[in-house]
């Protein structure tokens, strides 16, 4: 991402003006540290806020978004990681391609993949209804159940992963 601030402004304008962002990192002793979760819209008004917008690496899940978080857990499968990921991604892509819903698929920069699905009508549901719907669909595909929640933070697109420093990169878009 060439300009993180412009990207965040774009997704706020196009999808959800209430999204929050944060930066997380490991300190010198290896503890995982988070900045406060702040609304993007509130950060535009101060120098500190503008600095944070340049350095964030997480954002909240948008109201119109469903995220499949695929992580390899050796105990869950006898397949090696590349076969497991390929199987899971193919399963999700096949289902999404049948629906015609737009989606973007990313390598997280760590040990998994995120498939972001954009469903505008989700944003109009009450929060609990939206989260129950997400929970049902995510469970159906055996993905990380934390991503049903509006308040859950997700690695920011094209930003370095807090642990590995590797970028979250787009691998497929429809």
Rosetta blueprint (number, residue, H / E / L):
1 X L
2 X L
3 X L
4 X H
5 X H
6 X H
7 X H
8 X H
9 X H
10 X H
11 X H
12 X H
13 X H
14 X H
15 X L
16 X L
17 X L
18 X L
19 X L
20 X E
21 X E
22 X E
23 X L
24 X E
25 X E
26 X E
27 X L
28 X L
29 X L
30 X L
31 X L
32 X E
33 X E
34 X E
35 X L
36 X L
37 X L
38 X E
39 X E
40 X H
41 X H
42 X H
43 X H
44 X L
45 X L
46 X L
47 X H
48 X H
49 X H
50 X H
51 X H
52 X H
53 X H
54 X H
55 X H
56 X L
57 X L
58 X E
59 X E
60 X E
61 X L
62 X L
63 X L
64 X L
65 X E
66 X E
67 X E
68 X E
69 X E
70 X E
71 X E
72 X L
73 X L
74 X H
75 X H
76 X H
77 X L
78 X L
79 X L
80 X L
81 X H
82 X H
83 X H
84 X H
85 X H
86 X H
87 X H
88 X H
89 X H
90 X H
91 X H
92 X H
93 X H
94 X H
95 X H
96 X H
97 X H
98 X H
99 X H
100 X L
101 X L
102 X E
103 X E
104 X E
105 X E
106 X E
107 X E
108 X L
109 X L
110 X L
111 X L
112 X E
113 X E
114 X E
115 X E
116 X E
117 X E
118 X E
119 X L
120 X H
121 X H
122 X H
123 X H
124 X H
125 X L
126 X L
127 X H
128 X H
129 X H
130 X H
131 X H
132 X H
133 X H
134 X H
135 X H
136 X H
137 X H
138 X H
139 X H
140 X H
141 X L
142 X L
143 X L
144 X L
145 X H
146 X H
147 X H
148 X H
149 X L
150 X L
151 X L
152 X L
153 X E
154 X E
155 X E
156 X L
157 X L
158 X L
159 X L
160 X E
161 X L
162 X L
163 X L
164 X L
165 X L
166 X L
167 X E
168 X L
169 X E
170 X E
171 X E
172 X E
173 X E
174 X L
